[in-house]
């Protein structure tokens, strides 16, 4: 086996020439073995096709994410009317997503297309993981703040304290500083960063079972996953509840006035309720889709049974978390009617068709239904 390993090393680690009996440790070049977690040492190296698949996937994902978040930033830069305190949070989400793509995807794509192994050295590996932790944490905190702001606008209405530019800036600073604290801790021995199982990227060490790392992962999961998901799910639950209650009040009022509906059409009211419920379900489901596997991996690796953690399963949770960079601008910004109108003007080749019916209803609706229609645009 040692002869095979030596021969493979002479061939510049061409993945297509490596035998199936190669372990990840044997496949990894000597200069990265020092920061490859022992859990992967005796596991079979993934099939070479997996590395190229990941390279293609992250290439296309990066293109979509860069374009989507670029559109959001450009729209804000060219449209003063959209620069509201609430939209400042959406702008921060787009910025954190774009920075995550710019700081992490190039080296990942380069490594995967070159057969997998990390080629930038240990220091860049830790810098890569730090950027992922910082941008990912900021993304999660911003999504939580967006949910809270929408709850404040839709559910509390006039009784809620409106978000000001000063408060928006403070919330954005809190999101970045809070994430920075978690991201910088592993560089000082609290928690750890390590090479991922597929060798092409670096992230949190979810396998080392030292007390420091175990409790770091536990408290990180609580503050970055469990608390945010509770807030997000609760906010959207009350948003949906408030919209349904408001629509029911509208129907009851219409009955008292002996009219069919206070709107131009009862079907529009039903559509508003269904639309809000769908948006809420999509937002919460996508958030759970992106970050639940990551938290399961980290907690299982530090507090549970590590035997079920395979290289491909480990990479899958990382892949799902990074996918959020591409769909966040679509879900939280580009689906908004006003954003759609502007992007249609900036990029007519995208073939976005404005919803004229919704616009007409919005223009002719009664003052009492403003809150419901606002929820349809912001939820």
Secondary structure as GFF3:
##gff-version 3
##sequence-region A 1 379
A	DSSP	alpha_helix	2	10	.	.	.	ID=ss1
A	DSSP	three_ten_helix	15	17	.	.	.	ID=ss2
A	DSSP	alpha_helix	24	27	.	.	.	ID=ss3
A	DSSP	three_ten_helix	30	35	.	.	.	ID=ss4
A	DSSP	three_ten_helix	38	40	.	.	.	ID=ss5
A	DSSP	alpha_helix	48	78	.	.	.	ID=ss6
A	DSSP	three_ten_helix	80	82	.	.	.	ID=ss7
A	DSSP	alpha_helix	85	113	.	.	.	ID=ss8
A	DSSP	alpha_helix	121	151	.	.	.	ID=ss9
A	DSSP	pi_helix	152	156	.	.	.	ID=ss10
A	DSSP	three_ten_helix	157	159	.	.	.	ID=ss11
A	DSSP	alpha_helix	165	185	.	.	.	ID=ss12
A	DSSP	three_ten_helix	186	188	.	.	.	ID=ss13
A	DSSP	beta_strand	193	195	.	.	.	ID=ss14
A	DSSP	beta_strand	202	204	.	.	.	ID=ss15
A	DSSP	alpha_helix	211	221	.	.	.	ID=ss16
A	DSSP	pi_helix	222	226	.	.	.	ID=ss17
A	DSSP	alpha_helix	227	256	.	.	.	ID=ss18
A	DSSP	alpha_helix	266	303	.	.	.	ID=ss19
A	DSSP	three_ten_helix	306	308	.	.	.	ID=ss20
A	DSSP	alpha_helix	311	329	.	.	.	ID=ss21
A	DSSP	pi_helix	330	334	.	.	.	ID=ss22
A	DSSP	alpha_helix	337	346	.	.	.	ID=ss23
A	DSSP	three_ten_helix	348	350	.	.	.	ID=ss24
A	DSSP	alpha_helix	356	364	.	.	.	ID=ss25
A	DSSP	three_ten_helix	367	369	.	.	.	ID=ss26
A	DSSP	alpha_helix	370	378	.	.	.	ID=ss27
###
